[in-house]
């Protein structure tokens, strides 16, 4: 088990390393472009050369990459071109805001989708199963950027129940969190439901469930004591991987509802060519994604004794 | 005991078999609905010039709500007009063209890259597999939209760049699926037979293995077209999509998103259009899966 953990973490580090190389090649390969992004399009050739000289951009590429990586690992992401302050000062509070959004979304998605998935998978092919399955296909077909205006139109324009933006200008306001969470949850729960359903349906086909039913156990006991424990292993992984999707979703939702989070920051940085901010945001996003994937793998292995002991 | 050649039924032509395969979808109600939605939008896109009541970029009455008659009373803005007075229905009709051309094309390109990668990884194994699998894991570890935003913001937004970005981001996933299928198929007897005959490996991969992996790939392609439609839409929505003024559904939502809460008709209808098209592909994929599992 320990060797497995070490290997997974090694793979994770290697992945991050390759991602950093890709990012570096995409954004910093040509020093001239970096200078234009930092100093603006109206800077003179001389200014750019001076800046490049001062920041070590005339060194060979691998040397520059190593310096860049060293700074990155030590938490020095450079200064934001747009905000003129160190990237970290802007990034960390924004990331915390997105964390709130993500936790709230998962708190809604996980119970609902597990419940629906188990109900659907319990009796495969039943009316309830078909309804839940088709329902989850429909909700996953409405992308976040479409459900946001749709739900906005319903709850803000027609019903007038909720605020239409989530800028949190006057401090934290729970009502402003409802619409973003609703949009994210609506898109995400369908997938987890379908995966839970598939896992549950598979377990229901096994011999030990048939034995449990045939020896006359009440159906409720069969489900609660025998089926659920095995059926919920796969959804655990799916939920962890869902965080990767959530990171995509928050870009759309935060942009639409003007929520001051990480996704909106990444988008603004990209649109404004705020190069060091893009790099930091991208690395953080990939780190979160890879870390949750690794946790999902480790958790899956831990939960499933058939893998753990082989 | 010689088998009489006459008794062996002749294999039907490939086209006929393909048509029969498509006809199987009628056994799944969900699949038929999905196919109907897709056919509907394809017809709309083909006939856009005929059925659109107004030219898509022409300015009329600004901010008309749905069912507003035109000033001269001869026509009707069925879905209203936007801030610049352009007819929303006509823009949706014309916008279907872009998405229906670009999404399948981008999916096709992703497959054209992903399939050879998956075949090579699954059939050759060894270091080829290790390298390709690791690279695809790296790309798949990006939250997908983060990847798109960074790529498009850096290389600029055009139809070609969207195509490239979709290929780059989707090929690894396709490779993974193909690889999995190949790992299963490479131990079949007909593959061993081909190897014994001394067929070159490219021939075994393309002629022996790939056609037998088509079932799951077709289902996946349907789902993937849906994802690509979402991708094109979301890029338009984030302001990274195709350049204006020609209508593009995601772009239409983006243009008036700040007014979505006060004049919802400008954004609601493009939202419905894009959701219905994605739904069509998702339902078709579900139907195909159901039908293919049945026999």
Interface residues (C-beta under 8 A of the other chain):
Chain A: X14 X15 X18 X19 X22 X23 X26 X27 X133 X134 X137 X138 X140 X141 X142 X143 X144 X145 X146 X147 X148 X149 X150 X152 X153 X156 X157 X158 X164 X244 X245 X247 X248 X249 X251 X252 X255 X256 X266 X267 X270 X271 X273 X278 X281 X282 X285 X286 X288 X289 X290 X293
Chain B: X30 X134 X135 X137 X138 X141 X142 X143 X144 X145 X146 X149 X150 X151 X153 X154 X226 X230 X233 X234 X237 X238 X239 X240 X250 X253 X257 X260 X261 X262 X264 X267 X268 X270 X271 X272 X274 X275 X278 X279 X282 X283 X286
